[in-house]
Amino acid sequence: MTSELDPIIRIQGISGARSACRVMGNRSFVLLSPENAALSHGAQWFGDLVTLIRSEFPDARFKATLDCRGRLSGALAAIEIGIDCVIIDPLDEVQVQSLRDLGQQAACAIMTAHPAAIAIYEMEDDRLPDHELDRRLKTSLR
């Protein structure tokens, strides 16, 4: 569904996710949670947001990625609730492989490195109105 070349869009909440889906249409992208979201908001918060967005935009083609750095239990919860990908703090290889085995059973990728900041489009939906979110994202995709 998505590839490493798909745009990575970091949201802060529901308005950013809606904007991303409106602007991206049926183009593949990565919907990235806020930094350390498993720690600050919880995996269930992100899972509920993704479920709502998928119901509102059934044709949207995105992979939901939850930043679980700082809270490994958030990664376990994210795997259980069906998040596509999680980012965890680097662990020893045995722990990472165990988590990857769990993730593979649930079709959840496990990343131990955060995407480079330059590769992430920051939606800034915590401070901008919807029309401006859409306009800026459209401009950045040109």
SVG drawing of the C-alpha trace seen along z (x, -y; Angstrom):
<svg xmlns="http://www.w3.org/2000/svg" viewBox="-17 -29 38 43">
<polyline fill="none" stroke="black" stroke-width="0.4" points="0.0,0.0 2.7,-2.5 6.4,-2.7 9.4,-4.4 8.9,-7.2 5.5,-8.0 5.1,-11.4 5.3,-11.2 2.8,-13.6 3.0,-14.2 -0.3,-15.2 -1.1,-16.5 -4.8,-15.5 -7.9,-14.8 -7.9,-18.0 -4.5,-17.3 -5.5,-13.7 -8.6,-14.9 -6.6,-17.5 -4.0,-14.9 -6.8,-12.7 -8.6,-15.5 -5.4,-16.7 -3.8,-13.3 -7.0,-11.8 -6.1,-8.3 -2.3,-8.9 -0.4,-6.7 1.2,-8.4 2.3,-7.8 0.2,-9.3 2.7,-9.8 1.5,-10.4 2.9,-13.3 6.3,-12.7 6.2,-10.2 2.5,-9.9 2.2,-6.5 3.7,-8.1 1.7,-11.4 -1.6,-10.3 -1.6,-6.5 -1.9,-3.9 -5.7,-3.7 -6.0,-7.5 -4.1,-7.0 -6.0,-3.8 -9.4,-5.6 -8.2,-8.5 -7.1,-6.1 -10.4,-4.2 -12.4,-7.4 -10.3,-8.7 -10.6,-5.4 -14.4,-5.5 -14.6,-9.1 -12.2,-8.6 -12.6,-5.0 -10.5,-5.6 -7.6,-7.1 -4.4,-5.1 -2.2,-5.6 -0.1,-3.6 -0.6,-4.7 2.6,-5.0 2.7,-5.5 5.7,-6.9 6.2,-4.7 9.5,-6.0 9.5,-6.3 6.8,-3.7 7.4,-0.2 4.1,1.0 2.5,-1.5 4.0,0.6 2.5,3.8 -0.9,2.0 -0.5,0.6 0.2,4.1 -2.9,5.4 -5.2,2.7 -4.0,2.9 -1.7,0.0 0.4,0.5 3.8,-0.6 5.4,-1.6 8.6,-3.4 10.4,-2.2 13.5,-3.1 16.5,-1.0 16.6,2.2 18.9,5.1 18.5,7.3 16.7,10.1 14.0,7.8 13.7,6.1 13.4,9.5 10.7,10.6 8.7,7.5 9.1,7.9 7.8,11.4 4.7,10.2 4.4,7.3 4.7,9.7 1.7,11.8 -0.4,8.6 1.0,7.0 2.6,4.2 6.1,3.1 8.6,2.3 11.0,-0.6 13.9,-1.4 14.8,-4.7 12.7,-7.7 12.4,-9.1 14.7,-11.9 13.2,-15.3 13.7,-16.5 11.5,-13.7 8.6,-14.6 5.9,-17.2 4.8,-18.8 1.1,-19.4 1.0,-22.0 -2.7,-21.3 -2.4,-22.4 -2.1,-26.0 -3.5,-26.5 -7.1,-26.5 -8.3,-23.7 -8.2,-25.8 -4.6,-26.8 -3.6,-23.2 -5.0,-22.1 -3.3,-25.0 0.1,-24.4 0.1,-20.7 -1.0,-21.1 1.9,-23.6 4.4,-21.3 3.5,-18.5 4.2,-20.4"/>
</svg>
